[in-house]
Amino acid sequence: MAREPELLSPEIVNRGIEDSGPYAGSPSFSVRVRRGLPDFLNSVNLKYVKLGYCYLINHGLYLVTAPLLSLIFCAQIGKLSWQDFCLRGDLTDALFLLGLFGLILYMYLDSFPRSTYLLDFACYRPPNQFKISKEEYMELARKSGKYDAAAIEFKQRVLKSSGMGDETYLPRVVFKPNYKISLKDGREEAAMVMFGVVDDLLAATRIRPKDIKILIVNCGVLNTTPSLSAMVINHYKLRHNVQSFNLGGMGCAAGIIAIDLARDLLNAYPGSYALVVSTEVVSFAWYSGKDLDMLLPNCFFRMGAAAMLLSNHRLDWWHAKYELKQLVRTHKGMDNRSFQSIYLREDGEGNQGLSVNKDVIEVGGHALKANITTLGPLVLPLSEQLHFFTSLLFKNKSKSKSKSKSKPYIPNYKLAFEHVCILATSKKVLDEIQKNLELTEEYMEASKKTLERFGNTSSSSVWYELAYLEANKRIHRGDRVWQIAFGSGFKCNSVVWRALKNVGRPKRSPWINE
């Protein structure tokens, strides 16, 4: 298999004034070469386009079958008049016919895929004592005695260009001198954020804990025994036959994976409520060593959690906020570079942490390109799809006549969505995605504001972004919201929601000061 060419991005760095040596007193510059995102406008892998249309055809069978059966039934009924009913049968026959029709209709509707509804969601805002500025972060890092001068300089440089503000949240225990983070610290943080956000969700929806039939908890690094999902069951005294799942080690993309699992479980247990809790325990994922590639997550990850309540009961559509329309998952784990781009390991001194290597932006870009190419046929207007295939057709014809390399027409994804929520990883990543997808500042506002206010809260990040849109009264009936998340493996996942009503300013929100 041919390997895609590396995409390099040169950058001139001002290193200041030389202090010593033959060039003392002179300005010093260096050229830094980084790997960048692939140019989405330069190539399209038709394998993923085909995959998207396979999804569309599979889901479209039900939509084609319903009108066809209705047409046949109506055509047969239309041949009969009221006199035919009166002459050919009595009341018993008429009731039998109506009952048979009702049974057929019920069996068809029961086999028809149920819609998955998002009744409501909540995002956790930690207490103010956990709020930390970038200046305080650096001061505590210096006083902790865990990092050498190179590590301190690296942290300061990353924070300066991170896009984060001075009101993110972080447990102070990670800076405690001569202290090793324990399992007890991880459990305490997990309990605080999970129980806090579930309390807010239950208060908003007025759902009783015993009514929850499905529970899914995802957390990347902290995996305890009993599990985090068992902690939730014990705390809220959920029913004894609750379908409980605990997803671990799946990174920042695990939140959408949990939504996908909840949808499948709701189809297996129709008419149930599913509670999804997405979080990352920052204290337990903290790295206290000096390897620079393992210090990067320390600079971006912050405290946070989100809880979502889903249902596929047909009568829930009238009070649900959103309906799940499409969900596409892409996994690049078969490629070694992708698999090793984010890796939990130990350094030479035995300190455990997440290693983020130099390939992560490039492999993440390829995963994102594959994902949105698969998603396109499911969401794009027909006119855009026709334009796209026409451009491919003429491009193939022109190839045989000319050796010039022309770019294919890339559909305008802004026509498919009113809002976009991209995982708030870092300013550099958001800027690269904005440039490649040609998104306006309005589309990027929720992601950038979330990064600034809350930092990277891992899998819950896209929910803080949706909460931002709700708090600013941006969501209107019929609006389509695209959530994109990516994480270790390497994975890129997309989910599309359609607003079922105008969503007003919520009473509880991490963006609203009480």
C-alpha positions as CSV (number, residue, x, y, z in Angstrom):
1,M,0.0,0.0,0.0
2,A,1.5,3.4,-1.0
3,R,2.2,5.7,1.9
4,E,0.7,9.2,1.6
5,P,3.4,11.9,1.3
6,E,4.3,13.8,4.4
7,L,3.1,17.3,4.6
8,L,5.6,19.7,6.2
9,S,4.9,23.2,7.5
10,P,8.0,25.4,7.9
11,E,8.1,28.0,10.7
12,I,10.7,30.7,11.5
13,V,11.3,31.0,15.2
14,N,12.9,34.0,16.9
15,R,15.2,32.6,19.6
16,G,16.1,36.1,21.0
17,I,19.6,37.6,21.4
18,E,22.7,35.4,21.7
19,D,24.2,35.7,25.2
20,S,27.7,34.2,24.4
21,G,29.9,32.9,21.7
22,P,31.2,34.6,18.5
23,Y,27.7,35.9,17.7
24,A,26.9,37.4,21.2
25,G,24.5,40.4,20.9
26,S,23.1,39.3,17.6
27,P,19.5,38.1,17.0
28,S,19.2,34.4,16.6
29,F,16.6,32.6,14.4
30,S,15.8,29.0,13.6
31,V,13.6,27.2,11.1
32,R,11.2,24.6,12.7
33,V,9.5,22.1,10.4
34,R,6.2,20.6,11.5
35,R,4.0,17.9,10.1
36,G,0.6,19.4,9.1
37,L,-2.9,18.3,8.3
38,P,-3.4,16.8,4.8
39,D,-4.9,19.2,2.2
40,F,-8.5,18.0,2.1
41,L,-9.0,19.9,-1.2
42,N,-6.2,18.0,-2.9
43,S,-7.4,14.4,-2.8
44,V,-10.5,12.4,-2.2
45,N,-10.4,8.7,-1.4
46,L,-13.4,7.2,-3.3
47,K,-13.3,4.2,-0.9
48,Y,-14.9,6.4,1.8
49,V,-17.3,8.0,-0.6
50,K,-18.5,4.5,-1.5
51,L,-18.8,3.6,2.2
52,G,-21.0,6.6,2.8
53,Y,-23.4,5.7,0.0
54,C,-23.6,2.1,1.4
55,Y,-24.8,3.6,4.7
56,L,-27.3,5.7,2.8
57,I,-28.7,2.8,0.8
58,N,-29.0,0.6,3.9
59,H,-31.0,3.2,5.8
60,G,-33.0,4.2,2.7
61,L,-34.6,0.8,2.3
62,Y,-37.1,1.5,5.1
63,L,-37.9,4.9,3.5
64,V,-38.6,3.2,0.1
65,T,-40.6,0.3,1.6
66,A,-43.1,2.4,3.5
67,P,-44.5,4.4,0.6
68,L,-44.5,1.3,-1.7
69,L,-46.6,-0.7,0.8
70,S,-48.9,2.2,1.4
71,L,-49.4,2.7,-2.4
72,I,-50.3,-1.0,-3.0
73,F,-52.7,-1.1,0.0
74,C,-54.4,2.1,-1.1
75,A,-54.7,0.9,-4.7
76,Q,-56.5,-2.2,-3.6
77,I,-58.8,-0.4,-1.2
78,G,-59.6,2.2,-3.8
79,K,-61.1,-0.5,-6.0
80,L,-63.8,-1.2,-3.5
81,S,-66.8,1.0,-2.7
82,W,-69.0,1.3,0.4
83,Q,-71.6,-0.9,-1.3
84,D,-68.9,-3.6,-1.8
85,F,-68.3,-3.7,1.9
86,C,-72.0,-3.8,2.7
87,L,-72.8,-6.5,0.1
88,R,-69.7,-8.8,0.4
89,G,-69.3,-8.8,4.2
90,D,-70.8,-8.1,7.5
91,L,-69.5,-6.1,10.5
92,T,-67.4,-9.0,11.6
93,D,-65.5,-9.1,8.3
94,A,-65.0,-5.3,8.4
95,L,-63.6,-5.5,12.0
96,F,-61.3,-8.4,10.9
97,L,-60.0,-6.4,8.0
98,L,-59.3,-3.4,10.1
99,G,-57.7,-5.5,12.8
100,L,-55.5,-7.2,10.1
101,F,-54.5,-3.8,8.8
102,G,-53.7,-2.6,12.3
103,L,-51.6,-5.7,12.9
104,I,-49.6,-5.3,9.7
105,L,-49.1,-1.6,10.5
106,Y,-47.9,-2.4,14.0
107,M,-45.5,-5.0,12.8
108,Y,-44.1,-2.7,10.2
109,L,-43.6,0.2,12.6
110,D,-42.1,-2.1,15.2
111,S,-39.5,-3.3,12.6
112,F,-38.8,0.3,11.5
113,P,-35.7,1.7,13.1
114,R,-36.6,3.9,16.0
115,S,-35.3,7.4,16.2
116,T,-32.9,8.1,19.0
117,Y,-33.7,11.3,21.0
118,L,-31.5,13.4,23.2
119,L,-33.9,14.5,25.9
120,D,-31.3,16.8,27.5
121,F,-27.7,17.0,28.6
122,A,-25.6,18.7,31.3
123,C,-22.0,19.8,31.6
124,Y,-20.1,20.1,34.9
125,R,-18.5,23.3,36.1
126,P,-16.1,22.7,39.0
127,P,-16.1,24.9,42.1
128,N,-14.1,28.1,41.9
129,Q,-11.3,26.8,44.1
130,F,-10.2,24.7,41.2
131,K,-10.0,27.6,38.8
132,I,-6.4,28.2,37.6
133,S,-4.8,30.9,35.5
134,K,-1.8,30.2,33.2
135,E,0.4,32.3,35.5
136,E,-0.6,30.4,38.5
137,Y,-0.1,27.1,36.6
138,M,3.5,28.0,35.8
139,E,4.1,29.2,39.4
140,L,2.8,25.9,40.9
141,A,4.8,23.9,38.3
142,R,8.0,25.6,39.4
143,K,7.3,25.1,43.1
144,S,6.4,21.5,42.7
145,G,10.1,20.6,42.1
146,K,9.0,17.9,39.5
147,Y,10.2,19.6,36.4
148,D,13.6,20.8,35.1
149,A,14.3,24.1,33.3
150,A,13.6,22.6,29.9
151,A,10.3,21.2,30.9
152,I,9.2,24.6,32.5
153,E,10.2,26.5,29.3
154,F,8.3,24.0,27.2
155,K,5.2,24.3,29.3
156,Q,5.3,28.1,29.2
157,R,5.8,28.1,25.4
158,V,2.9,25.7,24.9
159,L,0.5,27.6,27.2
160,K,1.3,30.9,25.6
161,S,0.0,29.6,22.2
162,S,-2.6,27.2,23.5
163,G,-5.7,29.3,23.0
164,M,-6.7,28.7,26.6
165,G,-7.7,31.5,29.0
166,D,-7.2,32.0,32.7
167,E,-10.4,30.4,34.1
168,T,-9.9,26.7,33.3
169,Y,-10.1,24.1,36.2
170,L,-7.4,21.8,37.5
171,P,-7.0,19.9,40.8
172,R,-4.1,21.4,42.8
173,V,-3.0,18.0,44.1
174,V,-1.1,17.4,40.8
175,F,1.4,20.1,41.8
176,K,1.9,18.9,45.4
177,P,5.7,18.5,46.0
178,N,7.0,15.0,46.7
179,Y,3.6,13.5,46.2
180,K,2.6,10.7,43.9
181,I,-1.0,10.7,42.6
182,S,-2.9,7.8,44.1
183,L,-5.9,5.8,43.0
184,K,-7.8,7.5,45.8
185,D,-7.2,10.9,44.2
186,G,-8.5,9.6,40.9
187,R,-11.6,8.1,42.5
188,E,-12.3,11.4,44.4
189,E,-12.1,13.5,41.2
190,A,-14.2,11.0,39.3
191,A,-16.9,11.0,41.9
192,M,-17.0,14.8,42.1
193,V,-17.4,15.4,38.4
194,M,-19.6,12.4,37.6
195,F,-22.0,12.8,40.4
196,G,-22.1,16.6,40.0
197,V,-23.0,16.4,36.3
198,V,-25.6,13.6,36.8
199,D,-27.2,15.5,39.6
200,D,-27.7,18.5,37.2
201,L,-29.1,16.3,34.5
202,L,-31.6,14.5,36.7
203,A,-32.7,17.9,38.1
204,A,-33.3,19.2,34.6
205,T,-35.1,16.2,33.2
206,R,-36.9,15.1,36.4
207,I,-36.2,11.5,35.6
208,R,-35.9,9.1,38.5
209,P,-32.7,7.1,38.7
210,K,-34.7,3.8,38.9
211,D,-36.2,4.6,35.4
212,I,-32.7,4.4,33.8
213,K,-32.3,1.1,32.0
214,I,-29.0,1.7,30.3
215,L,-25.8,3.2,31.7
216,I,-22.6,3.9,29.8
217,V,-19.6,5.7,31.3
218,N,-16.5,6.5,29.3
219,C,-13.1,7.6,30.8
220,G,-9.8,7.2,29.1
221,V,-7.1,6.6,31.6
222,L,-8.8,5.8,35.0
223,N,-10.2,2.3,35.0
224,T,-10.9,1.1,38.6
225,T,-12.3,-2.0,40.2
226,P,-15.2,-1.7,40.7
227,S,-15.7,0.3,37.6
228,L,-16.7,3.9,37.3
229,S,-20.1,2.8,36.0
230,A,-20.5,0.7,39.2
231,M,-19.7,3.9,41.2
232,V,-22.7,5.6,39.5
233,I,-25.0,2.6,40.1
234,N,-24.0,2.5,43.8
235,H,-24.4,6.2,44.3
236,Y,-27.8,6.5,42.7
237,K,-29.1,3.1,43.6
238,L,-30.0,2.2,40.0
239,R,-32.2,-0.8,39.2
240,H,-30.7,-4.3,39.6
241,N,-31.1,-5.2,36.0
242,V,-29.5,-2.0,34.6
243,Q,-27.5,-2.6,31.4
244,S,-24.1,-1.2,32.5
245,F,-21.0,-0.6,30.3
246,N,-17.7,1.1,31.1
247,L,-15.6,2.3,28.2
248,G,-11.9,2.8,28.9
249,G,-8.7,3.6,26.9
250,M,-10.6,5.1,23.9
251,G,-9.5,8.7,24.3
252,C,-11.3,11.9,23.4
253,A,-13.4,10.2,20.8
254,A,-15.0,7.8,23.3
255,G,-18.0,10.1,23.9
256,I,-19.4,9.6,20.5
257,I,-18.7,5.9,20.7
258,A,-20.8,5.9,23.9
259,I,-23.6,7.6,22.0
260,D,-23.4,4.9,19.3
261,L,-23.5,2.1,21.9
262,A,-26.5,3.7,23.6
263,R,-28.3,3.9,20.3
264,D,-27.7,0.2,19.7
265,L,-28.8,-0.7,23.2
266,L,-32.0,1.3,22.9
267,N,-32.9,-0.6,19.8
268,A,-32.4,-3.8,21.8
269,Y,-34.4,-2.4,24.8
270,P,-37.0,-0.1,23.1
271,G,-38.8,2.5,25.2
272,S,-35.9,2.7,27.7
273,Y,-33.8,5.6,29.1
274,A,-30.1,5.6,28.5
275,L,-27.7,7.6,30.6
276,V,-24.3,8.4,29.1
277,V,-21.5,10.0,31.2
278,S,-18.3,11.2,29.5
279,T,-15.3,12.4,31.5
280,E,-11.5,12.3,31.9
281,V,-9.9,12.2,35.3
282,V,-7.1,14.7,34.9
283,S,-5.3,14.0,38.2
284,F,-4.8,10.3,37.3
285,A,-3.7,11.1,33.8
286,W,-1.1,13.6,35.0
287,Y,2.6,13.2,34.1
288,S,5.2,14.2,36.6
289,G,8.3,13.5,34.5
290,K,10.5,15.5,32.1
291,D,9.9,14.0,28.7
292,L,8.6,16.8,26.5
293,D,6.3,14.6,24.3
294,M,4.6,13.4,27.5
295,L,4.2,16.9,29.0
296,L,1.9,18.1,26.2
297,P,-1.3,16.6,27.7
298,N,-0.5,18.3,31.0
299,C,-0.8,21.7,29.3
300,F,-4.2,21.2,27.7
301,F,-6.3,18.7,29.7
302,R,-8.6,20.2,32.3
303,M,-11.4,19.0,34.6
304,G,-14.9,18.4,33.1
305,A,-17.7,16.0,32.5
306,A,-20.9,15.7,30.5
307,A,-24.0,13.6,31.0
308,M,-26.6,12.9,28.3
309,L,-30.1,11.3,28.6
310,L,-31.3,9.5,25.5
311,S,-34.5,7.6,24.6
312,N,-36.1,6.0,21.6
313,H,-39.6,6.0,22.9
314,R,-41.8,7.3,20.1
315,L,-43.7,9.7,22.4
316,D,-40.5,11.4,23.6
317,W,-40.1,13.4,20.4
318,W,-42.4,16.1,21.6
319,H,-40.3,17.1,24.7
320,A,-36.8,16.0,23.4
321,K,-34.3,18.6,22.4
322,Y,-32.6,16.8,19.5
323,E,-32.9,13.8,17.3
324,L,-29.9,11.7,16.3
325,K,-29.6,11.8,12.5
326,Q,-26.2,10.3,11.5
327,L,-23.3,8.8,13.3
328,V,-20.1,7.8,11.5
329,R,-17.0,6.2,13.1
330,T,-13.5,6.0,11.5
331,H,-10.7,3.9,13.0
332,K,-7.1,4.1,11.6
333,G,-5.6,1.6,14.1
334,M,-4.4,-0.7,11.4
335,D,-1.7,1.8,10.6
336,N,1.3,1.7,13.0
337,R,1.8,5.5,12.9
338,S,-1.8,6.1,13.8
339,F,-1.8,3.4,16.5
340,Q,1.3,4.8,18.2
341,S,0.5,8.6,17.8
342,I,-1.0,8.8,21.3
343,Y,0.3,6.2,23.6
344,L,0.1,5.6,27.4
345,R,3.6,4.6,28.6
346,E,6.2,5.0,31.2
347,D,9.4,7.1,30.9
348,G,12.9,6.1,31.9
349,E,12.2,6.9,35.5
350,G,8.9,5.0,35.7
351,N,6.6,8.0,35.5
352,Q,3.4,7.1,33.6
353,G,1.8,9.5,31.1
354,L,0.3,10.0,27.7
355,S,2.9,10.3,24.9
356,V,1.9,12.5,22.0
357,N,4.3,12.1,19.1
358,K,5.1,14.3,16.1
359,D,2.8,12.4,13.7
360,V,-0.4,13.1,15.6
361,I,-1.6,16.1,13.5
362,E,-0.9,14.4,10.2
363,V,-2.5,11.0,11.1
364,G,-5.4,12.9,12.7
365,G,-5.9,14.8,9.5
366,H,-6.1,11.6,7.5
367,A,-8.6,10.2,9.9
368,L,-10.7,13.3,9.7
369,K,-10.6,13.3,5.9
370,A,-11.8,9.7,5.8
371,N,-14.6,10.4,8.2
372,I,-16.0,13.5,6.5
373,T,-15.8,11.8,3.1
374,T,-17.9,8.9,4.4
375,L,-20.3,11.4,6.1
376,G,-20.8,13.5,3.0
377,P,-23.4,11.3,1.1
378,L,-25.5,11.1,4.3
379,V,-25.8,14.8,4.9
380,L,-25.0,16.9,1.8
381,P,-27.7,18.3,-0.5
382,L,-28.3,16.4,-3.7
383,S,-27.0,19.4,-5.8
384,E,-23.7,19.3,-4.0
385,Q,-23.3,15.6,-4.5
386,L,-24.2,15.9,-8.3
387,H,-21.6,18.7,-8.6
388,F,-19.0,16.6,-6.9
389,F,-19.5,13.5,-9.1
390,T,-19.6,15.6,-12.2
391,S,-16.2,17.1,-11.3
392,L,-14.8,13.7,-10.7
393,L,-16.1,12.5,-14.1
394,F,-14.6,15.4,-16.0
395,K,-11.4,15.1,-14.0
396,N,-11.0,11.4,-15.1
397,K,-11.6,12.4,-18.7
398,S,-9.1,15.2,-18.6
399,K,-6.5,13.0,-17.1
400,S,-6.3,10.9,-20.3
401,K,-5.8,14.1,-22.4
402,S,-3.6,16.1,-20.2
403,K,-1.0,15.5,-17.6
404,S,-1.9,18.6,-15.6
405,K,-3.1,17.8,-12.0
406,S,-6.3,19.5,-11.1
407,K,-8.1,19.5,-7.7
408,P,-11.5,17.9,-7.5
409,Y,-14.5,19.9,-6.4
410,I,-15.0,19.4,-2.7
411,P,-18.6,19.8,-1.5
412,N,-19.5,22.7,0.7
413,Y,-20.1,21.1,4.1
414,K,-21.5,24.4,5.4
415,L,-24.6,23.7,3.4
416,A,-25.2,20.5,5.5
417,F,-25.0,22.1,9.0
418,E,-25.9,25.2,10.8
419,H,-23.5,24.6,13.7
420,V,-20.2,22.7,14.1
421,C,-18.7,21.5,17.4
422,I,-15.1,20.4,16.9
423,L,-13.2,18.8,19.8
424,A,-11.4,21.7,21.6
425,T,-7.9,20.2,21.5
426,S,-5.6,23.2,20.8
427,K,-5.7,26.5,18.9
428,K,-3.3,25.1,16.3
429,V,-5.5,22.1,15.5
430,L,-8.7,24.2,15.4
431,D,-7.0,26.7,13.1
432,E,-5.8,23.9,10.7
433,I,-9.3,22.3,10.6
434,Q,-10.9,25.7,10.0
435,K,-8.5,26.4,7.1
436,N,-9.0,23.0,5.5
437,L,-12.7,22.9,5.8
438,E,-13.0,26.6,4.9
439,L,-15.2,27.3,8.0
440,T,-16.1,30.8,9.0
441,E,-15.4,32.2,12.5
442,E,-19.1,31.8,13.3
443,Y,-18.8,28.1,12.8
444,M,-15.6,27.9,14.9
445,E,-16.9,30.2,17.7
446,A,-18.2,27.5,20.0
447,S,-15.0,25.4,19.8
448,K,-12.7,28.3,20.3
449,K,-14.7,29.8,23.2
450,T,-14.8,26.3,24.9
451,L,-11.0,25.9,24.6
452,E,-10.5,29.4,26.0
453,R,-12.9,29.0,29.0
454,F,-12.6,25.3,29.9
455,G,-9.6,24.0,28.1
456,N,-9.6,20.5,26.6
457,T,-12.0,18.5,28.7
458,S,-11.5,15.4,26.5
459,S,-14.6,13.5,25.3
460,S,-17.0,16.0,27.0
461,S,-15.6,18.9,25.1
462,V,-18.1,18.8,22.3
463,W,-21.0,19.0,24.8
464,Y,-19.6,22.2,26.4
465,E,-19.6,23.6,22.9
466,L,-23.3,22.7,22.3
467,A,-24.0,24.2,25.8
468,Y,-22.4,27.4,24.6
469,L,-24.7,27.5,21.5
470,E,-27.7,26.9,23.7
471,A,-26.6,29.6,26.3
472,N,-26.4,32.1,23.4
473,K,-29.8,31.1,22.0
474,R,-28.3,29.9,18.7
475,I,-30.3,26.7,18.3
476,H,-33.5,26.9,16.4
477,R,-36.0,24.2,15.3
478,G,-34.6,22.2,12.4
479,D,-31.0,23.3,12.9
480,R,-28.4,20.5,12.3
481,V,-25.4,20.3,14.7
482,W,-22.2,18.4,13.7
483,Q,-20.1,17.2,16.5
484,I,-16.6,16.0,15.6
485,A,-14.2,14.2,18.0
486,F,-10.9,12.4,17.5
487,G,-8.6,10.5,19.9
488,S,-6.1,7.7,20.4
489,G,-6.1,4.7,18.2
490,F,-6.4,6.8,15.9
491,K,-10.1,7.5,15.7
492,C,-12.3,10.2,14.3
493,N,-16.0,10.1,14.9
494,S,-18.9,12.3,13.8
495,V,-22.5,12.6,15.0
496,V,-25.2,14.8,13.6
497,W,-28.2,16.1,15.6
498,R,-31.3,17.8,14.4
499,A,-33.0,20.3,16.8
500,L,-36.6,19.4,17.4
501,K,-37.5,22.8,18.8
502,N,-36.2,26.3,19.5
503,V,-33.9,25.8,22.4
504,G,-34.0,28.7,24.8
505,R,-31.4,29.7,27.4
506,P,-31.3,26.8,29.9
507,K,-31.7,27.3,33.6
508,R,-28.5,25.3,34.3
509,S,-25.4,25.8,32.1
510,P,-21.7,25.9,32.7
511,W,-21.7,29.2,30.7
512,I,-24.2,30.9,33.0
513,N,-23.1,32.3,36.3
514,E,-25.5,31.5,39.1
